[in-house]
Every structure is written in C-alpha cells, then in structure tokens.
C-alpha cells in the first residue's frame, strides 16, 4: 500500500507538475493577464540556452521532491521539528516513519 501511495504521489506531485511547468515555459502565448512573477520567470527562461533550461527544470524537480519529502517526514514523524502529533494511516495501518523513506526510495529507484 505504501508503495502504491508514493508512486501515485510522485506521479501527481512531480511528473504531472513538471509537465505543467514545461508547458507553461514553452508556451509562447501572450503574457497578458499573467502575474508579474510569472512574466519575469518566463522572460528568464527564454534567455537561457537549452542546457540551462534543463538545469532550471532539474532545480524545479528537485525542489518539488524535497518539499514532498519534508511534508511526508512531518506527517510520519521522521523529520525533526514536527510540532504537531499526526498519525497517518494507509489501508487501516499506521505508517509512522515509513512514508518519507518510501518516497525517497522510489525517487532513487527512478534515478531522479
């Protein structure tokens, strides 16, 4: 159950969002109606060469993975500094200290 959860989480949080970011940056449509932050981000992206664009996407992907990992660690109690006692259950079983490790193992398996 944990494996299918982290696979689904990875697909939703990392794969699907990376696809959205790639589409957003590659889109040459008008920036009209886009908030200033994203206009600046898109302008920056278009100034980069192909190698630097891939580096930017690697940074974004790493940031997503790190963020998901931190949240999972807080939920399963494996990250120090959690100020709230949370118990996560999957398939009726407590998953204390298991989610973050399983997620990072999945990421490592993928070579991401």
Beta strands, then each sheet from edge to edge (+ up, - down):
strand 1: 89-90
strand 2: 93-94
sheet 1: 1+ 2-
end
